[in-house]
């Protein structure tokens, strides 16, 4: 099965609060205004082997502003993986610093770790 690359585009949401312009060194709680606090224990569901591969791949997705991974920054709220579909829910706001880059890198990372799987990356809000 071949999957086409679908670029992740920010969605205009009149009700979403902007994060106020994240700056390098800001604690994660500041950047997550309007989306709640960082998620120390993401909700993981699905086959453990696939979840392990997926989480390992997300540990390599680095926030260039903070030099830490999505997992280390506690930006993963939930991950569901089954045989043909994976859905990642992240907690950073759409307009926050490098959010688009992080979402795209998370998508590509999961795509590499879970071939022949439909990948969805969405924001918690």
C-alpha positions in Angstrom: 0.0 0.0 0.0 1.4 3.4 -1.0 0.5 6.5 1.0 0.7 10.0 -0.5 2.4 12.7 1.5 -0.3 15.1 2.8 1.2 18.4 4.2 -0.1 19.5 7.5 -1.7 22.9 7.3 -2.7 25.1 10.2 -6.4 25.5 10.5 -7.8 28.9 11.3 -9.8 28.6 14.5 -11.4 31.8 15.7 -12.0 30.3 19.2 -8.4 29.1 19.7 -6.3 31.3 22.0 -2.8 32.0 20.7 0.1 31.0 22.9 1.5 34.5 23.0 4.7 33.7 21.0 6.7 31.0 22.6 10.3 31.9 23.2 13.3 29.6 23.7 13.6 28.7 27.3 9.9 29.2 28.1 8.7 26.4 30.4 6.3 24.1 28.6 3.3 25.2 30.8 3.6 28.8 29.4 3.5 27.6 25.8 0.4 25.4 26.5 -1.8 28.3 27.6 -5.4 27.5 26.5 -4.6 23.8 26.0 -3.9 22.8 29.6 -0.7 21.6 31.3 1.9 19.3 29.7 0.9 15.7 29.6 3.3 13.6 31.8 1.5 10.4 31.1 0.1 10.2 27.5 -2.8 7.9 26.9 -1.4 5.0 24.8 -3.7 2.5 23.2 -3.1 -0.3 20.7 -0.6 -3.1 20.1 2.4 -2.6 22.5 5.0 -3.5 19.8 3.6 -0.8 17.5 3.3 1.7 20.3 6.9 1.1 21.3 8.1 1.7 17.8 6.0 4.8 17.5 7.1 6.4 20.8 10.7 5.6 20.0 10.3 7.5 16.8 8.7 10.5 18.5 11.6 10.6 21.0 13.7 11.6 18.0 11.5 14.6 17.0 13.2 17.5 18.5 11.8 21.0 19.2 14.5 23.3 17.7 13.7 26.1 20.1 14.2 23.9 23.2 16.5 21.1 22.0 14.3 18.4 23.5 11.9 15.9 22.0 8.1 15.9 21.9 8.1 13.1 24.5 10.6 14.9 26.8 8.6 18.1 26.6 5.4 16.2 27.4 3.7 17.3 24.2 2.2 14.0 23.5 -1.3 13.7 24.9 -2.4 10.5 23.3 -1.3 7.9 20.8 -3.5 5.1 19.3 -1.9 2.6 17.0 -3.5 -0.4 15.3 -2.6 -2.4 12.3 -3.6 0.2 9.7 -4.1 3.5 11.5 -2.2 5.7 14.0 -3.5 8.8 15.6 -1.3 11.1 17.6 -2.7 14.0 19.7 -0.3 16.7 20.6 -0.8 19.5 23.2 1.1 22.5 21.6 -1.1 25.3 20.2 -1.2 25.5 16.4 0.3 29.0 16.3 3.0 28.3 18.9 6.6 28.8 17.7 7.6 25.8 15.7 4.2 23.9 15.9 3.9 23.3 12.2 7.4 22.0 11.9 6.9 19.7 14.9 3.6 18.4 13.6 5.1 17.6 10.2 8.2 16.0 11.8 6.0 13.9 14.0 4.0 12.8 11.0 7.1 11.9 9.0 8.6 10.1 12.0 5.5 8.0 12.6 5.3 7.3 8.8 8.8 5.9 8.9 8.2 3.8 12.0 4.8 2.5 10.9 4.9 1.8 7.2 1.6 0.9 5.5 -0.3 2.7 8.2 -2.5 5.8 7.8 -1.1 8.5 10.1 -3.1 11.3 11.7 -1.6 14.1 13.8 -4.1 16.4 15.6 -4.0 19.1 18.2 -5.7 18.6 21.5 -7.8 21.7 21.2 
